[in-house]
Structure formats: structure tokens, C-alpha cells
Amino acid sequence: MSLATIAKMFNLPKVELQREGIRNFLEKKLLETKSELFAFANKYGVKSVQEFEKLVKKGNIRESAESREDFFKIDYLQAQGERIKKALDSVGS
């Protein structure tokens, strides 16, 4: 079914339907990102890459191939979350 057909079915402008679709997609991605970060928070007791780094320096987290990989994953997820938030802000309400 085309975008135009769906918009007509719900008596919405195509642009509004597109914006809603994009917003829903971004909100889903943000939730997925937050869920992954939450898993790391449970695993290491940290909410950010900065906290992770402090715990490694203190010796509370043993430095290993796995912990280094997790560090970079947390960093990536934080950055991705920020990008998604910016995109959501640009889509508007």
C-alpha cells in the first residue's frame, strides 16, 4: 500500500504520516539503545563510558578483551543515543 493511500485512509497529510513514521522509528531505536546501555549498567554498575573508565582505573573492573570491547560498545551506544535524540528534536512534534 502506498503512503498516499494510507494517508488518505486516515485523512492525514502525507507529510504528517511520514513525520509520524520517522518519529516512531527513532523512538524505537532510542529504546533499543537505552536497553543495551541498561544491560551494561547491570553488568558493570555504570551508566556512562566515563564511569566505566573510572572503575577500570580504580581496578574495580578488570581490563580484558571483553571489557575493552564493552567499553567501546558503551561509547558507541551513548553517541548513537545522542544522535537519535537530535534527530527526534529535528522531527518535532
N, CA, C and O of each residue as an XYZ file, in Angstrom:
372
protein
N       0.843     -1.172      0.000
C       0.000      0.000      0.000
C       0.888      1.235      0.000
O       1.906      1.269      0.692
N       0.526      2.210     -0.741
C       1.351      3.408     -0.868
C       1.123      4.373      0.299
O       0.107      4.315      0.993
N       2.081      5.240      0.486
C       1.988      6.274      1.520
C       0.760      7.141      1.291
O       0.033      7.463      2.230
N       0.535      7.515      0.042
C      -0.617      8.359     -0.293
C      -1.929      7.668      0.064
O      -2.853      8.304      0.572
N      -2.008      6.383     -0.199
C      -3.229      5.630      0.099
C      -3.473      5.557      1.601
O      -4.598      5.743      2.065
N      -2.420      5.287      2.352
C      -2.553      5.208      3.815
C      -2.920      6.568      4.390
O      -3.779      6.658      5.267
N      -2.280      7.623      3.905
C      -2.585      8.976      4.373
C      -4.049      9.303      4.107
O      -4.731      9.876      4.957
N      -4.520      8.941      2.940
C      -5.916      9.206      2.578
C      -6.858      8.412      3.478
O      -7.892      8.926      3.905
N      -6.501      7.152      3.768
C      -7.313      6.293      4.626
C      -7.536      6.918      6.002
O      -8.617      6.798      6.580
N      -6.517      7.576      6.514
C      -6.586      8.165      7.850
C      -6.786      9.685      7.813
O      -6.691     10.365      8.835
N      -7.063     10.190      6.623
C      -7.328     11.614      6.444
C      -6.199     12.474      7.017
O      -6.434     13.439      7.745
N      -4.977     12.098      6.669
C      -3.786     12.818      7.115
C      -2.995     13.305      5.916
O      -2.997     12.660      4.868
N      -2.321     14.429      6.058
C      -1.392     14.830      5.004
C      -0.233     13.826      4.950
O       0.192     13.307      5.983
N       0.272     13.558      3.749
C       1.393     12.621      3.585
C       2.586     13.005      4.464
O       3.240     12.149      5.059
N       2.849     14.288      4.529
C       3.999     14.776      5.308
C       3.848     14.410      6.781
O       4.817     14.012      7.427
N       2.640     14.542      7.310
C       2.411     14.216      8.717
C       2.587     12.715      8.956
O       3.169     12.309      9.962
N       2.093     11.907      8.047
C       2.253     10.460      8.157
C       3.735     10.078      8.100
O       4.183      9.221      8.862
N       4.489     10.703      7.212
C       5.925     10.449      7.125
C       6.617     10.834      8.427
O       7.439     10.079      8.947
N       6.282     12.013      8.949
C       6.906     12.502     10.178
C       6.608     11.541     11.343
O       7.491     11.231     12.143
N       5.360     11.080     11.426
C       4.988     10.138     12.480
C       5.755      8.829     12.342
O       6.209      8.261     13.335
N       5.896      8.355     11.114
C       6.650      7.127     10.876
C       8.106      7.263     11.275
O       8.674      6.363     11.895
N       8.705      8.378     10.923
C      10.100      8.637     11.283
C      10.239      8.755     12.793
O      11.165      8.193     13.379
N       9.318      9.490     13.432
C       9.371      9.660     14.883
C       9.250      8.292     15.584
O       9.998      8.002     16.518
N       8.314      7.467     15.130
C       8.145      6.144     15.743
C       9.389      5.281     15.555
O       9.808      4.577     16.473
N       9.972      5.338     14.371
C      11.203      4.587     14.107
C      12.314      5.038     15.054
O      12.993      4.210     15.662
N      12.495      6.348     15.176
C      13.559      6.877     16.031
C      13.314      6.552     17.500
O      14.252      6.228     18.229
N      12.064      6.635     17.936
C      11.751      6.309     19.327
C      12.049      4.838     19.617
O      12.546      4.502     20.692
N      11.745      3.968     18.663
C      12.049      2.550     18.821
C      13.559      2.332     18.912
O      14.025      1.575     19.764
N      14.324      2.990     18.041
C      15.783      2.866     18.061
C      16.363      3.398     19.365
O      17.307      2.820     19.905
N      15.805      4.497     19.876
C      16.289      5.062     21.132
C      16.021      4.084     22.280
O      16.869      3.900     23.153
N      14.859      3.468     22.276
C      14.531      2.489     23.304
C      15.479      1.284     23.233
O      15.931      0.794     24.268
N      15.776      0.813     22.038
C      16.723     -0.296     21.867
C      18.104      0.086     22.400
O      18.761     -0.709     23.072
N      18.534      1.304     22.094
C      19.839      1.788     22.547
C      19.877      1.873     24.068
O      20.844      1.444     24.696
N      18.819      2.429     24.655
C      18.761      2.537     26.115
C      18.738      1.159     26.769
O      19.329      0.963     27.831
N      18.062      0.213     26.141
C      18.010     -1.153     26.684
C      19.395     -1.788     26.689
O      19.777     -2.444     27.658
N      20.146     -1.594     25.609
C      21.503     -2.133     25.553
C      22.394     -1.483     26.610
O      23.193     -2.158     27.260
N      22.250     -0.173     26.775
C      23.036      0.524     27.800
C      22.654      0.033     29.195
O      23.507     -0.095     30.073
N      21.374     -0.239     29.387
C      20.906     -0.750     30.678
C      21.544     -2.102     30.994
O      21.887     -2.385     32.142
N      21.696     -2.930     29.965
C      22.341     -4.233     30.157
C      23.779     -4.058     30.645
O      24.236     -4.799     31.516
N      24.489     -3.082     30.085
C      25.859     -2.815     30.540
C      25.860     -2.218     31.947
O      26.761     -2.485     32.741
N      24.845     -1.410     32.246
C      24.736     -0.845     33.593
C      24.577     -1.972     34.610
O      25.163     -1.931     35.692
N      23.789     -2.964     34.256
C      23.623     -4.115     35.154
C      24.892     -4.937     35.260
O      25.229     -5.423     36.340
N      25.592     -5.094     34.164
C      26.799     -5.919     34.138
C      27.937     -5.281     34.935
O      28.631     -5.960     35.692
N      28.123     -3.961     34.756
C      29.277     -3.289     35.360
C      28.922     -2.277     36.445
O      29.802     -1.832     37.182
N      27.658     -1.910     36.552
C      27.268     -0.895     37.520
C      27.632      0.507     37.086
O      27.920      1.368     37.917
N      27.619      0.740     35.762
C      27.952      2.061     35.225
C      26.848      2.543     34.292
O      26.110      1.746     33.712
N      26.751      3.849     34.163
C      25.770      4.429     33.260
C      26.423      5.165     32.096
O      25.745      5.588     31.159
N      27.726      5.313     32.161
C      28.415      6.045     31.098
C      29.813      5.483     30.907
O      30.336      4.742     31.740
N      30.390      5.861     29.791
C      31.753      5.447     29.471
C      32.735      6.078     30.465
O      33.773      5.492     30.772
N      32.409      7.256     30.958
C      33.272      7.928     31.923
C      33.308      7.145     33.244
O      34.371      6.964     33.838
N      32.134      6.684     33.695
C      32.086      5.880     34.916
C      32.851      4.569     34.726
O      33.565      4.120     35.622
N      32.692      3.971     33.566
C      33.383      2.722     33.247
C      34.893      2.922     33.358
O      35.600      2.129     33.979
N      35.365      4.004     32.738
C      36.800      4.304     32.736
C      37.331      4.503     34.156
O      38.424      4.040     34.481
N      36.561      5.188     34.996
C      36.981      5.409     36.385
C      37.110      4.088     37.136
O      38.053      3.885     37.901
N      36.142      3.186     36.906
C      36.186      1.899     37.604
C      37.345      1.026     37.123
O      37.905      0.258     37.905
N      37.700      1.136     35.868
C      38.861      0.399     35.349
C      40.124      0.938     36.003
O      40.979      0.167     36.441
N      40.244      2.270     36.070
C      41.430      2.880     36.676
C      41.556      2.524     38.157
O      42.664      2.349     38.664
N      40.416      2.418     38.851
C      40.430      2.048     40.268
C      40.675      0.556     40.470
O      40.962      0.107     41.580
N      40.558     -0.197     39.393
C      40.739     -1.640     39.495
C      39.460     -2.394     39.815
O      39.492     -3.602     40.049
N      38.335     -1.691     39.826
C      37.053     -2.343     40.118
C      36.538     -3.154     38.932
O      35.745     -4.079     39.105
N      36.983     -2.811     37.745
C      36.680     -3.585     36.545
C      38.006     -4.058     35.995
O      38.898     -3.257     35.719
N      38.132     -5.385     35.833
C      39.377     -5.955     35.327
C      39.472     -5.679     33.831
O      38.534     -5.944     33.080
N      40.595     -5.152     33.416
C      40.804     -4.868     31.994
C      41.071     -6.175     31.259
O      41.986     -6.927     31.596
N      40.252     -6.421     30.254
C      40.375     -7.642     29.450
C      39.869     -7.328     28.042
O      39.376     -6.230     27.783
N      39.994     -8.280     27.156
C      39.483     -8.086     25.789
C      37.984     -7.823     25.832
O      37.481     -6.971     25.098
N      37.269     -8.548     26.686
C      35.821     -8.369     26.798
C      35.460     -6.990     27.348
O      34.567     -6.324     26.823
N      36.150     -6.565     28.401
C      35.821     -5.265     28.991
C      36.177     -4.124     28.042
O      35.471     -3.117     27.995
N      37.275     -4.273     27.281
C      37.617     -3.233     26.288
C      36.543     -3.165     25.208
O      36.138     -2.079     24.794
N      36.085     -4.333     24.753
C      35.028     -4.372     23.737
C      33.747     -3.726     24.284
O      33.085     -2.959     23.585
N      33.409     -4.040     25.525
C      32.224     -3.450     26.149
C      32.373     -1.940     26.295
O      31.411     -1.198     26.096
N      33.576     -1.482     26.643
C      33.843     -0.043     26.762
C      33.514      0.667     25.454
O      32.833      1.692     25.451
N      34.003      0.115     24.341
C      33.763      0.751     23.043
C      32.293      0.649     22.636
O      31.767      1.539     21.968
N      31.643     -0.424     23.037
C      30.218     -0.579     22.739
C      29.401      0.455     23.518
O      28.479      1.060     22.971
N      29.738      0.652     24.780
C      29.046      1.663     25.596
C      29.248      3.044     24.982
O      28.303      3.824     24.866
N      30.482      3.338     24.590
C      30.782      4.629     23.967
C      29.956      4.816     22.694
O      29.383      5.882     22.470
N      29.900      3.788     21.877
C      29.123      3.845     20.634
C      27.635      4.058     20.933
O      26.980      4.884     20.296
N      27.112      3.314     21.899
C      25.687      3.419     22.227
C      25.334      4.800     22.771
O      24.276      5.343     22.455
N      26.223      5.369     23.590
C      25.978      6.724     24.098
C      25.916      7.719     22.946
O      25.020      8.561     22.893
N      26.864      7.620     22.033
C      26.896      8.536     20.888
C      25.671      8.327     20.003
O      25.078      9.291     19.519
N      25.297      7.072     19.793
C      24.119      6.781     18.973
C      22.864      7.356     19.623
O      22.010      7.918     18.937
N      22.750      7.218     20.935
C      21.603      7.782     21.654
C      21.506      9.285     21.463
O      20.415      9.823     21.270
N      22.643      9.962     21.516
C      22.653     11.415     21.311
C      22.233     11.779     19.884
O      21.485     12.735     19.675
N      22.719     11.014     18.912
C      22.326     11.267     17.514
C      20.825     11.068     17.323
O      20.169     11.848     16.633
N      20.299     10.032     17.932
C      18.868      9.755     17.812
C      18.055     10.870     18.462
O      17.045     11.306     17.910
N      18.492     11.330     19.629
C      17.788     12.432     20.310
C      17.779     13.686     19.451
O      16.758     14.366     19.355
N      18.919     13.999     18.821
C      18.982     15.159     17.927
C      18.024     14.993     16.755
O      17.328     15.934     16.372
N      17.993     13.793     16.191
C      17.096     13.530     15.069
C      15.645     13.676     15.502
O      14.830     14.239     14.772
N      15.320     13.171     16.685
C      13.958     13.315     17.202
C      13.585     14.788     17.387
O      12.473     15.202     17.062
N      14.525     15.566     17.910
C      14.278     17.001     18.079
C      14.018     17.673     16.737
O      13.184     18.573     16.642
N      14.730     17.239     15.699
C      14.573     17.867     14.389
C      13.263     17.475     13.718
O      12.743     18.215     12.883
N      12.726     16.303     14.086
C      11.453     15.865     13.514
C      10.311     16.678     14.133
O       9.317     16.963     13.465
N      10.454     17.044     15.390
C       9.436     17.855     16.042
C       8.231     17.042     16.449
O       8.197     15.818     16.315
N       7.240     17.760     16.951
C       6.012     17.100     17.443
C       4.930     17.073     16.410
O       3.843     16.556     16.668
